[in-house]
Amino acid sequence: MKKVVLSSLAALAIGSVAANATPNPELVSKSVSEATGIEHDILERIHFKGDLRLRYESKETYYNDGTESLKYLNRYRIRLISAVDLTDKLTFEAGMRSGYANPTSGNQTFETDKALSDYMWQSLRFNILDVTYKDGDHTAKIGRHPYMIYRPIKSQLIWDNDLSFNGISYNYENDARIINLGANQPTYAERVNARDNVNLFFAQYVEKMKVNDNAKLNLGAALYYYDGLKGNTAMYYPEKGGKPMGNTFVTDGSGADVYENDFHIVEGFGELKFKDVFGKPLALAAGVAYNVAASNKNFGYDLAFQVGKAKNIHDWQVKYSYTDIQADAVLGDHSDSDNFGGGSAAKGHAIRAKYKFGKNTYLAGTFFYNYLFSGKTPGKLGADYERVQLDAIIKF
């Protein structure tokens, strides 16, 4: 354990120095002056960025039958992204993330019997590999890409932060509205367990309204239409036979566990943003999800507010949310992977805080206090779930 902690602190210290270092202006000037016009143009078209997060995490589950599960982990996540401007409007993007191709998380757990050098490259997988076309208010992405869907105060009621789509997505945005459209195939990914292909079609509309000089209101609605889930095996984790994520499964004629329902999810939300309330920005949001393809246990909602924004050095932000998701309201494999231990069939509170203490460095903490429904805990009658995450983050 000492080895893991010391390695983590060393990585944070080195990354912090690198992230805040100022290049020698003489060397920069010399490099620019010696470069040819063609070389300069090529370098201007190439962009790199990334981040490293070190995390201590505790996960405590107290089942109603008196048993418990306690886990305490040291983890990291690294993301590396590059982009090449092929033309003024066309960009090729490639990104890698740790986590052994987990669809909704880049977390990798340190183990005391492994050297630090064994981690950084073994778990990296491509989570971005796309071509982006942008022209004014229009953006289109083709390939494996971060989804272009608006989420009020970054709600993860339906979509986890780290999920990538495989297919084509379109975004239109101006000062008055947002339109998002897409056609994707979630089964075109690693660690897929589903025996049949699954397609996802979506359409989202957001109306942006100015209330006054200090407030804006966003109202949105969407349809997320999965085709091919009912009667199919679980989406991911073939090494575990399909990891249960809260959705309802039944046994088919071949003896396989399959989804009982399809997922045709209707979303609605409202978000009110204030520029300044007692010197801090304030955002309020409420969202609902309703699966019209299921006859029961098909409703979920999320209520949240956020005070502050960690934008400049010494800025901070705090977000509180209460979420209640019935078993088949959303696809558990694609919703928040942290709250409830991931998936649906649970309810509870989440408190997230972040503080920016350097140019590219942050400290963050999250506390979840949830109740897991019996359908999420096979063989159990339900459970209390508590999870704490303490993060140090470096962006470069």
C-alpha positions in Angstrom: 0.0 0.0 0.0 2.9 2.4 0.8 4.3 1.8 -2.6 1.0 2.7 -4.3 0.6 5.9 -2.2 4.2 7.1 -2.8 3.8 6.3 -6.6 0.6 8.3 -6.7 2.1 11.3 -4.9 5.1 11.3 -7.1 3.0 11.2 -10.2 0.9 14.1 -8.9 4.0 16.2 -8.1 5.7 15.6 -11.4 2.5 16.3 -13.4 1.8 19.5 -11.4 5.2 20.9 -12.2 4.9 20.0 -15.9 1.4 21.4 -16.1 2.4 24.8 -14.6 5.9 25.1 -16.2 6.5 28.2 -18.4 8.5 27.5 -21.5 11.8 29.5 -22.1 10.7 32.4 -24.4 14.2 32.4 -26.1 14.0 28.8 -27.0 10.4 29.2 -28.3 11.4 32.2 -30.4 14.4 30.4 -31.8 12.4 27.3 -32.7 9.8 29.4 -34.5 12.4 31.4 -36.4 14.2 28.3 -37.6 11.0 26.5 -38.7 9.9 26.8 -42.3 6.5 28.1 -43.2 5.3 24.6 -44.1 6.5 23.1 -40.8 4.9 25.9 -38.9 1.6 25.3 -40.6 1.7 21.6 -39.9 2.4 22.2 -36.2 -0.4 24.7 -36.0 -2.8 22.0 -37.2 -1.8 19.4 -34.5 -3.3 19.6 -31.0 -2.8 17.6 -27.9 -4.4 17.5 -24.5 -5.1 15.1 -21.7 -5.5 14.6 -18.0 -4.5 12.3 -15.1 -6.7 11.7 -12.1 -5.5 9.9 -8.9 -8.3 8.6 -6.7 -8.8 7.1 -3.3 -12.2 5.4 -3.1 -14.3 3.5 -0.6 -17.4 1.5 -1.5 -19.5 0.1 1.4 -22.6 -1.9 0.9 -24.8 -2.9 3.8 -27.4 -5.5 2.8 -30.8 -5.8 4.6 -30.0 -9.3 5.7 -27.1 -8.1 7.8 -24.2 -8.9 5.5 -21.9 -6.3 4.0 -19.3 -5.7 1.3 -16.5 -3.3 2.0 -13.9 -2.2 -0.6 -11.1 0.4 -0.3 -9.3 1.2 -3.5 -6.4 3.4 -4.9 -7.1 4.1 -8.6 -6.1 6.3 -11.5 -7.5 7.4 -14.8 -5.5 8.8 -17.7 -6.9 10.3 -21.0 -4.9 11.3 -24.0 -6.4 13.2 -26.9 -4.9 14.4 -30.2 -6.5 16.2 -33.2 -5.3 17.1 -36.6 -7.0 19.9 -38.6 -7.1 18.4 -42.1 -8.8 21.5 -43.4 -10.4 24.6 -41.8 -13.6 22.6 -41.3 -12.5 18.9 -41.1 -10.6 17.4 -38.1 -9.3 13.9 -37.4 -9.5 13.1 -33.7 -7.9 10.2 -31.8 -8.1 9.6 -28.0 -7.0 6.9 -25.6 -8.3 6.1 -22.1 -7.3 3.7 -19.4 -9.7 1.2 -17.9 -9.4 -1.9 -20.1 -12.2 -0.6 -22.4 -14.8 -0.2 -19.7 -17.6 1.6 -21.6 -18.4 4.1 -18.8 -15.2 4.4 -16.8 -11.5 4.9 -17.3 -10.7 3.9 -13.7 -7.8 1.4 -13.2 -7.2 0.0 -9.7 -3.7 -0.2 -8.3 -2.6 -3.6 -6.9 0.1 -3.9 -4.3 1.8 -6.8 -6.2 2.3 -4.9 -9.4 4.9 -2.2 -10.4 3.6 1.2 -11.5 5.1 0.6 -14.9 2.7 -2.3 -15.4 -0.3 0.0 -15.5 0.0 3.0 -17.7 0.0 1.3 -21.1 -1.6 -2.1 -20.6 -5.1 -0.8 -20.0 -5.2 2.0 -22.6 -7.8 1.6 -25.3 -9.1 3.9 -28.1 -12.3 5.7 -26.9 -12.1 8.3 -29.7 -11.4 7.7 -33.3 -13.4 10.0 -35.5 -13.6 12.6 -38.2 -15.3 15.9 -37.2 -16.8 18.4 -39.7 -17.7 21.8 -38.3 -19.1 24.7 -40.2 -20.6 27.6 -38.2 -23.4 26.4 -36.0 -23.2 22.8 -37.5 -21.0 20.0 -36.2 -21.0 16.3 -37.4 -18.9 13.4 -36.1 -18.4 10.1 -37.7 -16.7 7.2 -36.0 -16.1 6.6 -32.3 -16.6 9.8 -30.5 -17.8 11.5 -27.2 -21.6 11.9 -27.5 -23.1 15.2 -28.4 -26.1 15.3 -26.1 -27.0 18.2 -23.8 -27.3 17.3 -20.1 -28.6 19.8 -17.5 -25.7 20.5 -15.0 -24.0 17.4 -16.6 -26.8 15.1 -15.3 -25.9 11.4 -15.6 -29.5 10.2 -15.3 -29.3 8.6 -18.8 -25.7 9.1 -20.0 -22.4 8.5 -18.1 -19.7 11.2 -18.5 -17.2 8.8 -20.1 -19.4 7.0 -22.7 -18.4 7.0 -26.3 -20.8 6.5 -29.3 -20.0 4.5 -32.5 -21.6 5.9 -35.6 -22.7 9.4 -36.7 -23.9 12.3 -34.6 -25.0 15.8 -35.6 -25.2 19.0 -33.5 -26.7 22.4 -34.3 -26.4 25.1 -31.7 -26.8 28.9 -31.6 -28.0 31.4 -29.0 -31.6 30.3 -29.3 -31.6 26.5 -29.5 -29.7 23.2 -29.7 -30.6 20.2 -32.0 -28.8 16.9 -31.6 -29.4 13.9 -33.9 -27.6 10.5 -34.3 -27.5 6.9 -35.4 -25.1 4.7 -33.5 -24.3 1.0 -32.8 -23.3 0.4 -29.2 -22.3 -3.2 -29.9 -19.5 -1.9 -32.1 -17.1 -1.7 -29.1 -14.8 -3.8 -27.0 -16.0 -6.1 -24.2 -19.4 -6.6 -25.8 -21.4 -9.4 -24.4 -24.7 -8.9 -26.4 -25.2 -11.8 -28.8 -27.2 -9.6 -31.3 -26.4 -6.2 -32.6 -28.0 -3.2 -30.9 -28.7 0.1 -32.7 -29.4 3.5 -31.0 -31.2 6.4 -32.7 -31.7 9.7 -30.9 -33.1 13.2 -31.3 -32.9 16.0 -28.8 -34.2 19.6 -28.9 -33.2 22.3 -26.4 -34.8 25.8 -26.3 -32.5 28.5 -24.8 -34.3 31.5 -23.3 -33.0 34.6 -21.7 -35.1 35.4 -18.5 -33.2 38.6 -17.7 -29.7 40.0 -17.6 -28.8 37.6 -14.8 -30.7 34.4 -15.7 -31.2 31.9 -18.6 -33.6 29.1 -18.9 -33.1 25.9 -20.9 -36.0 23.6 -21.7 -35.3 20.3 -23.5 -36.9 17.1 -24.7 -35.5 14.0 -26.4 -36.1 10.5 -27.6 -33.4 7.7 -27.3 -34.6 4.7 -29.3 -32.6 1.4 -28.8 -33.4 -1.3 -31.3 -32.4 -4.9 -30.5 -32.3 -5.0 -26.7 -35.4 -7.0 -25.8 -34.5 -10.7 -25.8 -30.8 -9.9 -26.1 -28.1 -10.8 -23.6 -26.5 -8.1 -21.5 -24.5 -5.4 -23.4 -21.0 -5.7 -21.9 -18.5 -7.6 -19.8 -18.4 -11.1 -21.5 -15.8 -12.2 -18.9 -18.5 -11.9 -16.3 -21.3 -13.4 -18.4 -22.9 -9.9 -18.7 -22.6 -7.7 -15.6 -26.0 -7.0 -14.1 -26.7 -3.2 -14.0 -30.2 -3.1 -12.5 -32.4 -3.8 -15.6 -34.9 -6.6 -15.5 -33.8 -9.9 -17.1 -35.7 -13.1 -17.8 -34.5 -16.6 -18.9 -35.2 -17.4 -22.5 -35.7 -20.8 -24.1 -32.0 -21.5 -24.5 -31.4 -20.8 -20.8 -29.7 -17.4 -21.4 -30.5 -14.4 -19.3 -32.0 -11.7 -21.6 -33.5 -8.2 -21.3 -37.2 -8.4 -20.6 -37.9 -5.0 -22.2 -36.8 -2.7 -25.0 -35.7 0.8 -24.2 -37.4 3.7 -26.0 -36.6 6.5 -23.5 -38.4 9.8 -23.5 -36.5 12.6 -21.7 -37.6 16.0 -20.5 -35.8 18.6 -18.5 -35.5 22.2 -17.3 -32.4 24.1 -16.3 -32.2 27.6 -14.8 -28.8 29.3 -14.7 -28.0 32.5 -12.7 -24.8 34.4 -13.4 -24.5 35.8 -9.9 -26.2 35.0 -6.7 -24.4 36.4 -3.7 -21.2 36.5 -5.8 -21.4 33.0 -7.2 -23.0 31.4 -10.2 -26.0 29.2 -9.4 -27.7 26.5 -11.5 -30.9 24.5 -10.8 -32.1 21.6 -12.9 -34.8 18.9 -13.0 -35.0 16.0 -15.4 -37.2 12.9 -16.1 -36.7 9.7 -18.1 -39.6 7.5 -19.1 -39.2 4.2 -21.0 -42.3 3.8 -23.1 -41.3 0.2 -24.1 -41.7 -1.1 -20.6 -45.0 -1.5 -18.8 -43.7 -0.9 -15.2 -40.6 0.2 -13.3 -40.0 2.6 -16.2 -39.7 6.0 -14.6 -36.7 7.9 -13.3 -35.9 11.5 -12.3 -33.0 13.7 -11.2 -33.1 17.0 -9.2 -29.9 19.0 -8.8 -28.4 22.4 -8.0 -24.8 23.7 -8.3 -23.2 26.6 -6.6 -19.9 28.1 -7.9 -17.7 27.0 -10.8 -14.1 25.9 -10.6 -12.9 28.0 -13.5 -10.1 30.2 -12.2 -7.5 29.5 -9.5 -9.0 29.3 -6.0 -12.5 28.9 -7.5 -14.7 26.2 -6.1 -18.0 24.5 -6.9 -20.4 22.2 -5.1 -23.2 20.2 -6.7 -26.0 18.3 -5.0 -28.4 15.8 -6.7 -31.1 13.4 -5.8 -31.8 10.6 -8.2 -34.5 7.9 -8.3 -34.3 5.4 -11.2 -36.6 2.5 -11.5 -35.2 -0.7 -12.9 -36.2 -0.2 -16.6 -36.3 3.6 -16.8 -32.9 3.8 -18.5 -30.3 1.3 -19.9 -28.1 0.6 -16.8 -25.0 0.0 -18.9 -25.0 3.6 -20.2 -26.1 5.6 -17.1 -23.9 6.9 -14.3 -21.3 4.3 -13.4 -20.5 5.8 -9.9 -23.9 6.6 -8.4 -25.5 3.4 -7.0 -22.4 1.5 -8.1 -23.6 2.0 -11.7 -26.9 1.4 -13.4 -30.5 1.6 -12.4 -32.9 0.3 -9.7 -31.8 2.6 -6.9 -32.3 6.0 -5.4 -30.2 8.4 -3.3 -28.1 11.5 -2.8 -24.8 12.7 -4.4 -22.6 15.6 -3.3 -19.8 16.6 -5.5 -17.2 19.3 -4.8 -14.2 20.6 -6.8 -11.5 23.2 -6.0 -9.0 24.6 -8.5 -5.7 25.2 -6.7 -3.4 25.7 -9.7 -3.3 26.6 -13.3 -4.2 23.0 -14.4 -4.7 21.2 -11.1 -7.8 20.4 -9.0 -8.9 18.7 -5.9 -12.3 17.0 -5.9 -14.4 14.9 -3.6 -17.7 13.0 -4.0 -20.0 11.4 -1.5 -22.9 9.0 -2.5 -25.5 7.9 0.0 -27.9 5.5 -1.8 -30.5 2.8 -1.4 -30.3 -0.2 -3.8 -33.7 -1.8 -4.7 -34.0 -5.6 -4.3 -33.8 -6.1 -8.1 -30.3 -4.6 -8.1 -29.1 -7.0 -5.4 -29.9 -10.6 -6.6 -30.6 -12.8 -3.6 -30.8 -9.8 -1.3 -33.8 -7.7 -0.2 -32.0 -4.4 -0.8 -29.1 -2.5 0.6 -27.7 0.8 1.8 -24.8 1.9 -0.4 -22.2 4.5 0.6 -19.3 5.6 -1.7 -16.6 8.2 -1.2 -14.2 9.4 -3.9 -11.2 11.8 -3.2 -9.5 13.0 -6.4 -6.3 14.9 -7.4 -6.6 16.0 -11.1 -3.9 17.3 -13.5 -4.8 18.6 -16.9 -2.1 19.1 -19.6 
